[in-house]
Amino acid sequence: MLIIDNENNKPFIILLVEDNPGDVRLTQEAFKESKFFHKLYITKDGEEAIDFLNQKEEFQNVPLPDLILLDLNLPKKSGREVLAEIKNDQNLKYIPVVVLTTSDADEDILNSYKLHANCYITKPVEFHKFLDIVKKIEDFWLSIVKLPRRKEDD
């Protein structure tokens, strides 16, 4: 049974910004078992994430996400730079950003919150723990939290 996130039967849109193919696969696997109607988009570097969010070029017809899962250590443009751009953009700043990264450095945690990350999660190394974290993210952000509805049509 799928749980629909709103009465218009629109999928919950998730943007995963991740350059590690293994972590992408694990996240996809975790969301495959989801009971929520969702669509997962993936960008592999910071520049591509910003292009996606600004709906440039090949991304001109994609919807804005309801939730962003952001790695900090990205090629081309770091996750920190992406987070700063999102939170300084009037059209994007209300999209929740979950920093999901391998770093547990106090400086990264503090700087992410200074840049207005909505939460910070260190990726566990173990496969089953990583899947559990993604499921908890899903449970919290898709079923507990009340988020603003997207205005555009998908």
MARDREN-329634 format. One record per residue: residue number from 1; x, y, z of N, C-alpha, C in turn. Coordinates in steps of 0.02 Angstrom, whole numbers, plus 50000, padded with zeros to 5 digits. Layout:
<atoms>
{NUM, {X, Y, Z}, {X, Y, Z}, {X, Y, Z}}
...
</atoms>
This chain:
<atoms>
{1, {50042, 49941, 50000}, {50000, 50000, 50000}, {50044, 50062, 50000}}
{2, {50030, 50109, 49956}, {50066, 50172, 49953}, {50028, 50225, 49991}}
{3, {50064, 50265, 50028}, {50033, 50322, 50062}, {50045, 50382, 50018}}
{4, {49993, 50415, 49998}, {49998, 50474, 49956}, {50010, 50535, 50000}}
{5, {50058, 50578, 49981}, {50076, 50633, 50025}, {50027, 50691, 50024}}
{6, {49983, 50693, 49976}, {49932, 50746, 49977}, {49872, 50724, 49935}}
{7, {49820, 50763, 49939}, {49758, 50743, 49905}, {49763, 50747, 49829}}
{8, {49814, 50779, 49802}, {49821, 50784, 49730}, {49860, 50725, 49700}}
{9, {49878, 50677, 49742}, {49914, 50618, 49720}, {49981, 50634, 49687}}
{10, {50012, 50688, 49709}, {50078, 50706, 49683}, {50131, 50667, 49723}}
{11, {50182, 50643, 49689}, {50235, 50609, 49726}, {50275, 50657, 49768}}
{12, {50303, 50632, 49821}, {50349, 50670, 49863}, {50416, 50670, 49825}}
{13, {50442, 50729, 49808}, {50501, 50734, 49766}, {50563, 50741, 49811}}
{14, {50611, 50696, 49801}, {50673, 50695, 49839}, {50731, 50704, 49791}}
{15, {50775, 50751, 49808}, {50837, 50759, 49769}, {50895, 50734, 49811}}
{16, {50930, 50684, 49785}, {50990, 50658, 49817}, {51049, 50688, 49780}}
{17, {51092, 50724, 49816}, {51152, 50753, 49787}, {51211, 50713, 49815}}
{18, {51236, 50667, 49774}, {51284, 50618, 49797}, {51329, 50595, 49739}}
{19, {51394, 50597, 49750}, {51441, 50576, 49697}, {51465, 50504, 49705}}
{20, {51452, 50473, 49762}, {51474, 50404, 49773}, {51422, 50355, 49747}}
{21, {51439, 50317, 49693}, {51390, 50271, 49664}, {51364, 50219, 49714}}
{22, {51406, 50197, 49760}, {51384, 50148, 49810}, {51331, 50177, 49856}}
{23, {51341, 50239, 49878}, {51292, 50271, 49921}, {51227, 50287, 49883}}
{24, {51234, 50302, 49819}, {51174, 50313, 49777}, {51133, 50249, 49774}}
{25, {51167, 50193, 49761}, {51132, 50128, 49756}, {51099, 50110, 49823}}
{26, {51134, 50120, 49878}, {51106, 50104, 49944}, {51043, 50147, 49957}}
{27, {51047, 50210, 49940}, {50990, 50255, 49951}, {50931, 50234, 49907}}
{28, {50946, 50218, 49845}, {50893, 50194, 49800}, {50861, 50131, 49827}}
{29, {50901, 50084, 49851}, {50875, 50022, 49879}, {50830, 50036, 49939}}
{30, {50852, 50080, 49983}, {50812, 50096, 50042}, {50745, 50127, 50022}}
{31, {50745, 50171, 49973}, {50682, 50202, 49952}, {50638, 50157, 49909}}
{32, {50667, 50104, 49880}, {50626, 50056, 49841}, {50573, 50023, 49884}}
{33, {50589, 50014, 49947}, {50543, 49982, 49994}, {50495, 50032, 50026}}
{34, {50496, 50093, 50003}, {50455, 50145, 50033}, {50381, 50132, 50025}}
{35, {50344, 50152, 50076}, {50271, 50147, 50072}, {50242, 50214, 50049}}
{36, {50285, 50262, 50036}, {50263, 50328, 50015}, {50271, 50338, 49940}}
{37, {50224, 50372, 49911}, {50225, 50389, 49840}, {50278, 50443, 49831}}
{38, {50334, 50426, 49799}, {50389, 50472, 49793}, {50426, 50464, 49727}}
{39, {50467, 50512, 49711}, {50511, 50508, 49653}, {50579, 50533, 49677}}
{40, {50630, 50493, 49665}, {50698, 50508, 49685}, {50738, 50531, 49625}}
{41, {50764, 50592, 49627}, {50809, 50618, 49576}, {50879, 50618, 49604}}
{42, {50928, 50609, 49561}, {50998, 50606, 49584}, {51040, 50653, 49542}}
{43, {51081, 50693, 49576}, {51132, 50733, 49542}, {51198, 50713, 49572}}
{44, {51251, 50713, 49531}, {51315, 50685, 49551}, {51367, 50735, 49573}}
{45, {51353, 50799, 49567}, {51400, 50850, 49590}, {51362, 50914, 49607}}
{46, {51398, 50961, 49638}, {51365, 51022, 49661}, {51339, 51066, 49605}}
{47, {51375, 51071, 49550}, {51351, 51112, 49494}, {51287, 51084, 49465}}
{48, {51286, 51017, 49457}, {51226, 50985, 49430}, {51166, 50995, 49477}}
{49, {51179, 50993, 49542}, {51125, 51004, 49591}, {51095, 51074, 49584}}
{50, {51138, 51124, 49577}, {51114, 51193, 49569}, {51077, 51200, 49502}}
{51, {51102, 51169, 49450}, {51066, 51171, 49385}, {50997, 51139, 49392}}
{52, {50994, 51083, 49428}, {50930, 51049, 49440}, {50882, 51096, 49477}}
{53, {50906, 51126, 49530}, {50863, 51169, 49572}, {50841, 51232, 49536}}
{54, {50883, 51255, 49490}, {50865, 51315, 49450}, {50831, 51296, 49385}}
{55, {50819, 51231, 49377}, {50784, 51203, 49318}, {50815, 51227, 49253}}
{56, {50882, 51222, 49249}, {50919, 51241, 49190}, {50928, 51182, 49143}}
{57, {50932, 51198, 49079}, {50948, 51152, 49025}, {50909, 51087, 49031}}
{58, {50944, 51031, 49041}, {50909, 50966, 49040}, {50861, 50958, 49099}}
{59, {50864, 51002, 49147}, {50821, 50999, 49206}, {50762, 51048, 49203}}
{60, {50750, 51077, 49146}, {50698, 51129, 49142}, {50628, 51104, 49156}}
{61, {50616, 51040, 49150}, {50549, 51013, 49162}, {50543, 50972, 49226}}
{62, {50594, 50974, 49269}, {50590, 50936, 49331}, {50557, 50979, 49385}}
{63, {50522, 50947, 49431}, {50491, 50985, 49485}, {50543, 51002, 49539}}
{64, {50530, 51054, 49576}, {50572, 51068, 49634}, {50562, 51013, 49686}}
{65, {50614, 50995, 49721}, {50606, 50942, 49771}, {50570, 50965, 49834}}
{66, {50541, 50917, 49868}, {50512, 50928, 49934}, {50565, 50920, 49988}}
{67, {50619, 50883, 49972}, {50672, 50868, 50019}, {50736, 50858, 49980}}
{68, {50792, 50883, 50008}, {50858, 50874, 49977}, {50902, 50836, 50026}}
{69, {50932, 50782, 50002}, {50982, 50744, 50039}, {51050, 50763, 50009}}
{70, {51092, 50797, 50047}, {51152, 50829, 50020}, {51215, 50803, 50052}}
{71, {51260, 50777, 50011}, {51327, 50760, 50034}, {51368, 50824, 50036}}
{72, {51415, 50829, 50082}, {51457, 50889, 50086}, {51517, 50886, 50038}}
{73, {51544, 50826, 50029}, {51605, 50818, 49989}, {51588, 50800, 49918}}
{74, {51579, 50851, 49877}, {51558, 50843, 49807}, {51609, 50873, 49760}}
{75, {51614, 50847, 49699}, {51656, 50879, 49649}, {51622, 50941, 49620}}
{76, {51662, 50983, 49590}, {51642, 51044, 49554}, {51619, 51100, 49600}}
{77, {51572, 51086, 49643}, {51548, 51134, 49692}, {51532, 51095, 49755}}
{78, {51561, 51114, 49811}, {51552, 51075, 49872}, {51480, 51078, 49897}}
{79, {51464, 51030, 49940}, {51398, 51030, 49971}, {51387, 51092, 50014}}
{80, {51440, 51119, 50043}, {51435, 51180, 50082}, {51413, 51238, 50037}}
{81, {51444, 51242, 49977}, {51426, 51295, 49930}, {51354, 51287, 49906}}
{82, {51335, 51225, 49893}, {51266, 51210, 49871}, {51217, 51231, 49925}}
{83, {51231, 51212, 49987}, {51188, 51229, 50043}, {51181, 51305, 50050}}
{84, {51236, 51341, 50045}, {51235, 51414, 50050}, {51192, 51444, 49995}}
{85, {51199, 51419, 49934}, {51159, 51445, 49878}, {51085, 51431, 49887}}
{86, {51069, 51372, 49910}, {50998, 51354, 49922}, {50967, 51400, 49974}}
{87, {51001, 51408, 50029}, {50972, 51447, 50085}, {50974, 51522, 50073}}
{88, {51012, 51545, 50022}, {51012, 51616, 50005}, {50967, 51632, 49946}}
{89, {50933, 51582, 49920}, {50889, 51591, 49862}, {50816, 51594, 49887}}
{90, {50781, 51648, 49872}, {50712, 51657, 49895}, {50665, 51601, 49871}}
{91, {50680, 51571, 49814}, {50637, 51519, 49787}, {50653, 51450, 49815}}
{92, {50711, 51441, 49844}, {50734, 51375, 49867}, {50742, 51368, 49942}}
{93, {50749, 51423, 49978}, {50769, 51420, 50048}, {50721, 51382, 50093}}
{94, {50660, 51372, 50072}, {50611, 51336, 50114}, {50613, 51261, 50103}}
{95, {50653, 51238, 50055}, {50660, 51165, 50045}, {50705, 51138, 50099}}
{96, {50682, 51089, 50138}, {50724, 51060, 50190}, {50785, 51025, 50160}}
{97, {50843, 51037, 50191}, {50905, 51006, 50170}, {50932, 50963, 50227}}
{98, {50938, 50899, 50213}, {50968, 50852, 50260}, {51039, 50840, 50236}}
{99, {51088, 50861, 50275}, {51157, 50846, 50259}, {51169, 50774, 50278}}
{100, {51188, 50734, 50229}, {51200, 50662, 50238}, {51270, 50649, 50211}}
{101, {51318, 50645, 50257}, {51388, 50645, 50237}, {51430, 50599, 50281}}
{102, {51490, 50584, 50260}, {51535, 50541, 50299}, {51569, 50580, 50355}}
{103, {51572, 50645, 50350}, {51608, 50685, 50399}, {51571, 50689, 50466}}
{104, {51609, 50679, 50519}, {51580, 50691, 50586}, {51620, 50746, 50621}}
{105, {51655, 50786, 50582}, {51695, 50841, 50609}, {51650, 50895, 50638}}
{106, {51667, 50916, 50698}, {51627, 50968, 50731}, {51621, 51030, 50688}}
{107, {51675, 51049, 50654}, {51674, 51108, 50611}, {51623, 51101, 50554}}
{108, {51620, 51042, 50523}, {51571, 51031, 50470}, {51499, 51034, 50496}}
{109, {51489, 51005, 50554}, {51422, 51006, 50585}, {51401, 51077, 50600}}
{110, {51445, 51114, 50634}, {51430, 51183, 50652}, {51419, 51227, 50590}}
{111, {51463, 51221, 50541}, {51456, 51261, 50480}, {51393, 51244, 50441}}
{112, {51373, 51181, 50441}, {51311, 51162, 50406}, {51251, 51195, 50439}}
{113, {51250, 51194, 50505}, {51194, 51227, 50540}, {51197, 51303, 50533}}
{114, {51257, 51331, 50530}, {51263, 51404, 50517}, {51235, 51422, 50449}}
{115, {51241, 51375, 50402}, {51214, 51385, 50334}, {51140, 51365, 50330}}
{116, {51110, 51348, 50387}, {51039, 51333, 50393}, {51019, 51265, 50366}}
{117, {51063, 51216, 50373}, {51043, 51146, 50359}, {50987, 51129, 50407}}
{118, {50940, 51088, 50385}, {50884, 51069, 50429}, {50903, 51013, 50477}}
{119, {50951, 50972, 50456}, {50980, 50923, 50502}, {51045, 50897, 50472}}
{120, {51084, 50864, 50513}, {51150, 50839, 50494}, {51155, 50767, 50516}}
{121, {51169, 50723, 50469}, {51174, 50651, 50485}, {51240, 50625, 50456}}
{122, {51278, 50591, 50498}, {51339, 50559, 50475}, {51321, 50490, 50449}}
{123, {51343, 50476, 50388}, {51330, 50411, 50356}, {51366, 50355, 50394}}
{124, {51329, 50305, 50414}, {51363, 50247, 50445}, {51399, 50206, 50391}}
{125, {51451, 50172, 50410}, {51490, 50132, 50364}, {51455, 50065, 50349}}
{126, {51421, 50038, 50398}, {51390, 49972, 50390}, {51327, 49977, 50347}}
{127, {51320, 49929, 50302}, {51265, 49927, 50254}, {51197, 49931, 50288}}
{128, {51184, 49888, 50337}, {51117, 49886, 50368}, {51103, 49950, 50408}}
{129, {51155, 49980, 50437}, {51145, 50043, 50474}, {51130, 50101, 50426}}
{130, {51163, 50100, 50367}, {51149, 50151, 50317}, {51077, 50146, 50293}}
{131, {51054, 50086, 50278}, {50984, 50076, 50258}, {50936, 50099, 50312}}
{132, {50953, 50084, 50374}, {50911, 50105, 50431}, {50907, 50181, 50436}}
{133, {50962, 50215, 50425}, {50962, 50289, 50427}, {50917, 50317, 50373}}
{134, {50923, 50290, 50312}, {50881, 50315, 50257}, {50807, 50303, 50272}}
{135, {50791, 50245, 50300}, {50721, 50231, 50318}, {50697, 50280, 50372}}
{136, {50739, 50297, 50419}, {50720, 50345, 50471}, {50710, 50415, 50442}}
{137, {50753, 50433, 50394}, {50744, 50497, 50360}, {50676, 50498, 50325}}
{138, {50662, 50444, 50291}, {50597, 50438, 50256}, {50539, 50443, 50306}}
{139, {50542, 50404, 50359}, {50488, 50405, 50408}, {50476, 50474, 50437}}
{140, {50531, 50508, 50454}, {50524, 50574, 50485}, {50500, 50626, 50435}}
{141, {50535, 50633, 50378}, {50520, 50687, 50332}, {50458, 50675, 50289}}
{142, {50439, 50612, 50279}, {50381, 50599, 50237}, {50318, 50586, 50276}}
{143, {50324, 50567, 50340}, {50262, 50551, 50376}, {50250, 50594, 50438}}
{144, {50303, 50620, 50469}, {50293, 50658, 50530}, {50292, 50733, 50517}}
{145, {50340, 50757, 50479}, {50347, 50829, 50467}, {50295, 50854, 50418}}
{146, {50269, 50913, 50432}, {50223, 50946, 50386}, {50264, 50996, 50345}}
{147, {50265, 50987, 50280}, {50304, 51029, 50235}, {50258, 51071, 50191}}
{148, {50282, 51129, 50167}, {50241, 51168, 50121}, {50232, 51130, 50055}}
{149, {50175, 51140, 50025}, {50160, 51106, 49961}, {50195, 51143, 49904}}
{150, {50215, 51104, 49854}, {50243, 51134, 49794}, {50188, 51170, 49757}}
{151, {50205, 51227, 49728}, {50156, 51266, 49691}, {50150, 51246, 49618}}
{152, {50206, 51225, 49590}, {50205, 51209, 49518}, {50172, 51141, 49506}}
{153, {50148, 51131, 49446}, {50120, 51067, 49427}, {50177, 51021, 49405}}
{154, {50172, 50958, 49424}, {50224, 50909, 49406}, {50205, 50874, 49342}}
</atoms>
